[in-house]
Amino acid sequence: MKHLVNRVFVTAMVLGLCIPAWGQDIPFVPSPMIVVDRMLELAEVKTDDIIYDLGSGDGRILIQAAKKYGARGVGIDMNPKLVADATRKAAEENVSHLVQFRAADGLTVDISDATVVTLYMFKWFNNQMRPKLQQLQPGSRVVAHDFDIDEWVPNKVENVDPKSDSSGELTHARTLYLWKVGTPAQIP
Ligand SMILES: C[S@@+](CC[C@H](N)C(=O)[O-])C[C@H]1O[C@@H](n2cnc3c(N)ncnc32)[C@H](O)[C@@H]1O
């Protein structure tokens, strides 16, 4: 009887913790620029890449990729105001010919032409994206900030330390995950 009561209690706790997390709204929290730069370096972004940022916020990842590498980008965000802000910022930075931003649910968009995908989204979102990500062209890179993907072993995991950020924008350490589609994982 005592075991049964314990089991019911533990199950209730687990459900209580997991259900709110699943599908929880993902707020706009921008990646610090040092993290943006490192995500693009990890993905080895080149001019001929097409980058999708799912949950693109103010557009900083794609705008930086366009400015630094001349790469094209598609940003998807649920929030139309952020899409408008990112579109305006891209124009101010003279990269409108390279990047576009759309208001949509990132889970529903066709990303099949992506060669790089960037994510700063909760784990439940990343997990739901996994089947689409694994079907990208071999050699495509997926880089995630702080939240990894269950049952998909990354090729590389890296920490970004605040001590390395002279601007002071990065206040706490971040973890970046890199997957290379169709290649065996190599964890350092
Ligand atoms: C943590 S911010 C990341 C912003 C940007 N990628 C960066 O790293 O600076 C997450 C963004 O995802 C957007 N978002 C949340 N759920 C979404 C969904 N289902 N589809 C598309 N965008 C979503 C939010 O509006 C927010 O701007």
The ligand as an SDF file (V2000), in Angstrom:
LIG
                    3D

 27 29  0  0  0  0  0  0  0  0999 V2000
   14.3500   33.0790  -27.3270 C   0  0  0  0  0  0  0  0  0  0  0  0
   13.7770   34.0690  -28.6790 S   0  0  0  0  0  0  0  0  0  0  0  0
   15.0860   33.8430  -29.8650 C   0  0  0  0  0  0  0  0  0  0  0  0
   15.2890   35.0360  -30.7910 C   0  0  0  0  0  0  0  0  0  0  0  0
   16.4790   34.9000  -31.7590 C   0  0  0  0  0  0  0  0  0  0  0  0
   16.4460   33.6620  -32.5010 N   0  0  0  0  0  0  0  0  0  0  0  0
   17.7900   35.0170  -31.0250 C   0  0  0  0  0  0  0  0  0  0  0  0
   18.4390   33.9730  -30.8050 O   0  0  0  0  0  0  0  0  0  0  0  0
   18.1530   36.1410  -30.6630 O   0  0  0  0  0  0  0  0  0  0  0  0
   12.4600   33.0040  -29.3020 C   0  0  0  0  0  0  0  0  0  0  0  0
   11.5540   33.6160  -30.3490 C   0  0  0  0  0  0  0  0  0  0  0  0
   10.6720   32.6100  -30.8410 O   0  0  0  0  0  0  0  0  0  0  0  0
    9.4070   33.1550  -31.1310 C   0  0  0  0  0  0  0  0  0  0  0  0
    8.4650   32.0300  -31.1410 N   0  0  0  0  0  0  0  0  0  0  0  0
    7.9260   31.3790  -30.0790 C   0  0  0  0  0  0  0  0  0  0  0  0
    7.2040   30.3160  -30.4980 N   0  0  0  0  0  0  0  0  0  0  0  0
    7.2880   30.2830  -31.8540 C   0  0  0  0  0  0  0  0  0  0  0  0
    6.7870   29.4230  -32.8640 C   0  0  0  0  0  0  0  0  0  0  0  0
    6.0240   28.3710  -32.5690 N   0  0  0  0  0  0  0  0  0  0  0  0
    7.0940   29.6930  -34.1400 N   0  0  0  0  0  0  0  0  0  0  0  0
    7.8490   30.7770  -34.4690 C   0  0  0  0  0  0  0  0  0  0  0  0
    8.3540   31.6180  -33.5570 N   0  0  0  0  0  0  0  0  0  0  0  0
    8.0840   31.3840  -32.2710 C   0  0  0  0  0  0  0  0  0  0  0  0
    9.2120   34.2060  -30.0610 C   0  0  0  0  0  0  0  0  0  0  0  0
    8.3020   35.2160  -30.4920 O   0  0  0  0  0  0  0  0  0  0  0  0
   10.6470   34.7350  -29.8760 C   0  0  0  0  0  0  0  0  0  0  0  0
   10.8720   35.8780  -30.6880 O   0  0  0  0  0  0  0  0  0  0  0  0
  1  2  1  0
  2  3  1  0
  2 10  1  0
  3  4  1  0
  4  5  1  0
  5  6  1  0
  5  7  1  0
  7  8  2  0
  7  9  1  0
 10 11  1  0
 11 12  1  0
 11 26  1  0
 12 13  1  0
 13 14  1  0
 13 24  1  0
 14 15  1  0
 14 23  1  0
 15 16  2  0
 16 17  1  0
 17 18  1  0
 17 23  2  0
 18 19  1  0
 18 20  2  0
 20 21  1  0
 21 22  2  0
 22 23  1  0
 24 25  1  0
 24 26  1  0
 26 27  1  0
M  CHG  2   2   1   9  -1
M  END
$$$$
